[in-house]
Amino acid sequence: MPNEPELVIRWQNVPDSQAPRVPEEWSIETDFFTSTDGFSISFYDPDHNRLQGLELEPVELLLGSAQQLLGRVDVTVNHGDGVLDIQGRDYIADMVECNVDPTFAINKDEELSSAITGAAKTVGIKAVMSDSDAPVRNVRTGVAVGSPASKTFKTLRLSDYKPKPGQGIYDFLNKICSAHGCTMQPATTRNAVMLTAPHYDQKPAYTIRRSKSQSAGNIVQRATATRGYGSFPTFTLFVGKGVVDGGSTGDIRTAVPIADYIKGRAEIQAIVNERAVAGRILPKDGRNADGQLYRLLYCKDEGAKNQEQIDRRAYRAIGERMKDSLVYDVTVNGHTDPVTGAIWAVDTICQVEDERTGVSEPLWIKKRVLSQSSKQGGGRTTMLQMIRPYSILLEVA
């Protein structure tokens, strides 16, 4: 692939003269819904001194000038023959592995951003950013890939959330973020985190084409389209106790027929509406076993604090099951789109035209693995996993 950017490794405390040489193999793995990004690098360096003492070393990984990961080394494996394998995660791992200090407490009416910095300041988090501040996807891709998401989550106010003894910082804060319709993602500096939701409303930054005749210029090595309908609910009911109109505590509930969730999605509608029961069926009514599918998803949700939160939790639960309606896994040559020059990144849109798997629509990139090997048969590849935009809704549509 022409003009492919090279991997750049910046060690925080290791001078260049003492840094290990020749990364023979490496990979960077990112998933929008996984707490931390991971990386692995295999070095060959005949100077054994340069392969010592790298444990816990902070590192920045870039492709060309485009930052891909800020993290640290978790594990080293020294093979004793000049080969050193290292593995690590991004700096969010510090929040995953560190427990909330028992002296921390959220104040009444405290804003979400203040609660995050209050709980995570022990691992150096001092700022909370949103997609409108600085879209990370533009940094990862190396190009501008559409306007930032307009919604901000930083000023949302919290109810009574308390960490459990021994609960990890990330686990505690992630549950609060989920209740408020957002996720916590790494930013481009170690002292900040991003609050964001999947940004489905953007133009495609990439295009993948694969014809039945494998036309020239095709970048696809292999691809599969998995359409799974084994667990989605036909009717969802969440109930709980929370703040209702007037500020008192009362019953809160949300009921979602699957037809409401899949509005506007032609392929899913054609399958589900024809083969699934519409609405809820009560035991006293029963039904004939006519081959039509009925699945109730019921939850007594003790975590939701108000109607908005129980709505979000219900839609998130449906989305986690509905996203399997189309999962497109593909491995492509190189690390960039040959037309736009954008480095493959999560939370972006790709237009997929794959005649072999019957996919012809824009898809949202949920996961990517950049990798390179200098060994025979290796080279630069990117593995991608995509789902339909709006499959997972953290906010009620």
C-alpha positions in Angstrom: 0.0 0.0 0.0 1.6 3.4 -1.0 2.1 6.1 1.6 1.3 3.9 4.5 2.4 5.6 7.8 5.0 3.8 9.9 4.6 2.9 13.6 6.3 5.4 15.9 7.0 4.4 19.6 7.6 7.1 22.1 8.9 6.0 25.5 8.3 8.5 28.3 11.4 7.7 30.4 13.6 5.7 28.0 16.1 7.7 25.9 16.1 6.8 22.3 19.7 5.4 22.5 18.4 2.8 25.1 15.1 1.9 23.6 14.7 -1.5 22.0 15.2 -1.7 18.2 13.4 -3.4 15.3 9.7 -4.0 16.1 9.2 -7.2 14.0 5.5 -7.6 14.8 3.0 -5.4 16.4 -0.8 -4.9 16.9 -3.1 -2.3 18.4 -6.6 -3.4 19.3 -9.5 -1.1 19.9 -13.2 -1.8 20.7 -15.6 1.1 21.4 -17.4 -0.9 24.1 -14.3 -2.5 25.7 -12.8 -0.6 28.7 -9.2 -0.5 27.4 -7.4 -0.6 24.2 -4.5 -3.1 24.0 -1.2 -3.4 22.2 1.5 -5.9 21.7 5.0 -5.5 20.1 7.7 -8.0 19.4 11.2 -6.6 19.2 14.5 -8.1 18.0 17.5 -6.4 19.4 20.9 -8.1 19.9 21.8 -5.6 22.6 20.2 -7.3 25.7 20.6 -4.2 27.8 17.9 -2.5 25.7 15.4 -5.2 26.5 15.5 -4.7 30.3 13.4 -2.6 32.7 10.5 -1.7 30.4 7.8 -2.9 32.8 5.2 -0.2 33.6 6.9 2.2 31.2 4.5 4.8 29.8 4.3 4.7 26.0 2.7 6.5 23.1 2.0 4.7 19.9 1.5 6.6 16.6 1.1 5.9 12.9 3.1 8.6 11.3 1.9 11.7 13.3 -1.5 10.2 14.2 -1.7 9.1 17.8 -3.3 5.7 18.2 -2.8 4.8 21.9 -1.5 6.3 25.2 -0.7 3.6 27.7 1.9 1.6 29.5 3.7 -1.7 29.4 1.9 -4.4 31.5 3.9 -7.5 30.6 7.3 -8.4 29.1 8.5 -11.7 27.9 12.2 -11.9 27.3 13.1 -15.0 25.2 16.9 -14.7 26.0 17.9 -14.6 22.3 17.3 -10.9 21.5 13.6 -11.3 21.2 11.4 -9.3 23.6 7.6 -9.4 23.5 5.7 -6.7 25.3 2.0 -6.3 26.0 0.1 -3.3 27.4 -3.1 -1.3 27.6 -4.1 2.3 27.3 -4.1 4.6 30.4 -7.8 3.8 31.2 -6.4 0.5 32.6 -5.1 2.6 35.5 -8.8 3.3 36.4 -9.7 -0.3 35.8 -7.1 -1.7 38.2 -7.4 1.1 40.9 -10.2 0.9 43.5 -12.2 4.0 44.5 -10.8 5.5 47.6 -13.1 4.9 50.6 -13.0 8.7 51.4 -14.6 9.6 48.1 -18.3 10.6 48.0 -20.5 12.3 45.4 -22.0 15.5 46.7 -25.7 16.3 46.3 -26.5 17.7 42.8 -22.9 17.2 41.7 -22.3 17.3 38.0 -21.1 14.2 36.1 -17.8 15.7 35.1 -17.0 16.7 38.7 -17.8 13.2 40.0 -15.5 11.7 37.4 -12.5 13.9 38.2 -13.3 13.5 41.9 -13.1 9.7 41.8 -10.3 9.5 39.2 -8.0 12.2 40.3 -5.9 9.6 42.2 -4.8 8.2 38.8 -4.3 11.7 37.3 -7.6 12.5 35.6 -8.2 16.2 35.9 -10.4 17.0 32.9 -13.5 15.7 31.2 -14.0 16.3 27.5 -16.8 15.7 25.0 -16.9 14.9 21.3 -17.5 18.6 20.5 -14.2 19.6 22.3 -11.9 17.5 20.1 -13.2 14.4 18.3 -10.7 11.6 19.0 -11.7 9.9 15.7 -10.0 12.8 13.8 -6.8 12.2 15.7 -6.9 8.4 15.2 -7.7 8.6 11.5 -5.4 11.5 10.8 -8.1 13.3 8.8 -11.3 15.2 9.5 -14.1 12.6 9.3 -17.3 14.6 9.8 -18.7 17.1 12.3 -18.5 16.3 16.0 -21.5 14.9 17.9 -23.5 17.9 19.2 -24.6 16.5 22.5 -22.5 17.1 25.7 -22.7 15.0 28.8 -20.5 16.9 31.1 -23.1 18.9 33.0 -25.6 16.2 33.8 -26.4 16.1 37.5 -26.2 12.9 39.6 -28.5 11.3 42.1 -27.3 9.3 45.0 -24.5 7.0 43.7 -22.1 5.4 46.1 -19.1 3.1 45.2 -19.0 -0.3 46.8 -16.0 -1.2 48.9 -13.2 -2.4 46.6 -15.0 -1.3 43.4 -12.8 -0.2 40.6 -12.8 3.4 39.5 -13.7 2.6 35.9 -16.4 0.1 36.9 -18.0 2.6 39.3 -17.9 5.5 36.8 -18.9 3.4 33.8 -22.1 2.4 35.4 -23.0 6.1 36.1 -22.0 7.0 32.5 -24.2 4.2 31.1 -27.2 5.5 33.1 -26.7 8.9 31.6 -26.5 7.7 28.0 -22.8 7.9 27.4 -19.5 5.9 27.5 -16.1 6.9 28.9 -13.3 6.8 26.3 -9.6 7.7 26.3 -8.7 11.2 25.2 -5.5 12.3 23.6 -3.8 13.3 26.9 -3.3 11.2 30.0 -5.0 13.7 32.3 -8.4 13.6 30.6 -11.3 11.3 29.5 -13.9 11.6 26.8 -17.6 11.3 27.4 -19.3 10.2 24.2 -21.9 8.0 22.6 -21.6 6.2 19.2 -21.7 8.9 16.6 -23.8 7.3 13.9 -24.8 10.5 12.1 -21.7 11.1 10.0 -20.6 10.6 6.4 -18.6 7.5 5.5 -14.8 8.0 5.9 -14.0 4.7 4.0 -15.4 2.4 1.3 -15.0 -1.3 1.0 -16.0 -3.0 -2.3 -15.9 -6.6 -3.1 -17.5 -7.9 -6.3 -18.3 -11.5 -7.1 -15.6 -11.4 -9.7 -13.0 -9.9 -7.3 -12.3 -6.8 -9.4 -8.9 -5.2 -9.5 -8.0 -2.8 -6.7 -10.0 -4.8 -4.1 -8.4 -4.4 -0.6 -10.4 -7.2 1.1 -8.4 -10.3 2.1 -11.5 -12.0 3.7 -14.9 -11.0 5.0 -17.9 -12.6 6.6 -21.4 -11.2 7.3 -23.1 -12.8 10.2 -26.8 -12.2 10.7 -27.9 -13.4 14.1 -31.4 -13.3 15.5 -31.0 -15.8 18.3 -31.6 -13.5 21.3 -33.4 -10.3 20.4 -36.6 -9.6 22.3 -39.9 -9.1 20.6 -41.2 -7.1 23.6 -39.2 -5.5 26.3 -40.5 -4.4 29.8 -38.4 -2.7 32.4 -39.9 -1.6 35.7 -38.4 0.0 38.8 -38.7 2.8 41.5 -37.4 6.3 40.8 -38.1 10.0 40.9 -41.4 10.8 39.1 -43.1 14.1 38.4 -43.2 16.3 41.4 -40.0 14.9 42.9 -41.5 12.1 44.8 -40.5 8.4 44.5 -42.9 6.1 42.5 -43.1 3.4 39.9 -41.3 3.9 36.7 -41.5 1.6 33.6 -40.8 1.4 30.0 -42.4 -1.0 27.4 -40.8 -1.3 23.9 -42.4 -3.5 21.2 -39.6 -4.6 18.8 -41.4 -2.9 15.9 -40.8 0.5 17.6 -37.1 -0.2 17.9 -36.5 -1.3 14.3 -38.4 1.5 12.6 -36.7 2.6 9.4 -34.5 -0.5 9.1 -35.8 -2.3 6.0 -33.9 -5.6 6.1 -34.6 -6.2 9.8 -38.2 -5.2 9.4 -38.7 -7.6 6.5 -37.5 -10.5 8.7 -38.9 -9.6 12.1 -42.3 -8.2 11.2 -43.1 -11.3 9.2 -42.0 -13.9 11.7 -42.5 -12.3 15.1 -45.5 -11.6 17.3 -46.5 -8.0 17.6 -46.9 -6.7 21.1 -47.0 -8.4 24.5 -48.7 -11.7 25.3 -50.0 -12.3 28.9 -50.0 -15.8 30.4 -53.8 -15.7 30.9 -54.3 -15.2 27.2 -51.8 -17.7 25.8 -51.5 -18.3 22.1 -51.3 -21.0 19.5 -47.9 -22.5 18.6 -48.1 -21.2 15.1 -44.4 -20.7 14.4 -44.4 -17.0 15.1 -41.6 -15.9 17.5 -42.4 -14.3 20.9 -39.6 -13.3 23.4 -40.2 -11.2 26.4 -37.3 -9.3 28.0 -38.3 -8.4 31.5 -36.1 -6.6 34.1 -36.9 -5.2 37.5 -34.3 -2.5 37.3 -33.1 -1.3 40.8 -30.4 0.9 39.3 -32.5 3.3 37.3 -33.1 6.6 39.2 -35.8 8.1 36.9 -37.8 7.6 33.7 -35.0 8.7 31.4 -32.5 6.3 32.9 -34.9 3.3 32.8 -35.6 4.2 29.1 -31.9 4.2 28.4 -31.3 0.9 30.1 -34.1 -0.8 28.2 -32.9 0.5 24.9 -29.3 -0.5 25.7 -30.4 -4.0 26.6 -32.3 -4.3 23.3 -29.4 -3.0 21.3 -26.9 -5.4 22.9 -29.1 -8.2 21.5 -30.2 -6.5 18.2 -26.6 -5.6 17.1 -26.1 -9.2 16.0 -28.7 -8.7 13.2 -25.6 -7.9 11.1 -22.0 -8.2 12.1 -19.5 -7.6 9.3 -16.0 -8.9 10.0 -13.4 -8.0 7.4 -9.6 -8.1 7.0 -8.2 -5.5 4.6 -4.7 -4.8 3.3 -2.9 -1.9 4.9 -3.9 0.6 7.6 -5.5 3.3 5.5 -8.3 3.7 3.1 -6.6 4.0 -0.3 -8.9 6.8 -1.5 -9.3 9.0 1.5 -6.0 8.2 3.2 -7.9 7.9 6.6 -6.4 5.4 9.1 -9.0 2.8 10.1 -10.6 3.8 13.4 -13.6 3.0 15.6 -16.6 5.2 15.9 -16.5 5.9 12.2 -18.7 5.0 9.2 -17.7 2.7 6.3 -19.7 2.3 3.1 -19.7 -1.5 2.4 -20.5 -2.8 -1.0 -19.8 -6.5 -0.7 -21.7 -8.6 -3.4 -20.4 -11.9 -2.0 -22.0 -11.5 1.4 -25.0 -9.4 0.3 -24.0 -6.3 2.3 -24.8 -2.9 0.7 -25.1 -0.2 3.3 -23.1 2.1 5.6 -21.8 0.4 8.7 -20.4 1.7 12.0 -16.9 0.5 12.9 -17.1 -1.0 16.4 -13.7 -2.7 16.6 -10.4 -2.6 14.8 -7.0 -4.3 15.1 -4.1 -2.7 13.3 -1.2 -5.1 12.8 2.1 -5.5 11.0 4.6 -8.3 10.6 8.0 -8.3 8.9 8.1 -12.1 8.8 7.4 -14.0 5.6 3.8 -13.9 4.6 3.1 -11.0 6.9 2.7 -7.3 6.1 0.2 -4.6 7.1 -3.4 -5.6 7.8 -6.4 -4.2 9.6 -9.1 -6.4 11.0 -12.5 -4.6 11.4 -15.8 -5.5 13.0 -18.8 -3.4 11.9 -22.5 -3.2 12.9 -25.4 -1.2 11.6 -25.6 2.4 12.8 -28.2 2.8 15.5 -28.0 -0.9 16.4 -27.0 0.1 20.0 -28.8 3.1 21.3 -27.5 4.7 24.5 -30.1 7.4 24.3 -33.7 6.8 23.5 -34.4 7.6 19.9 
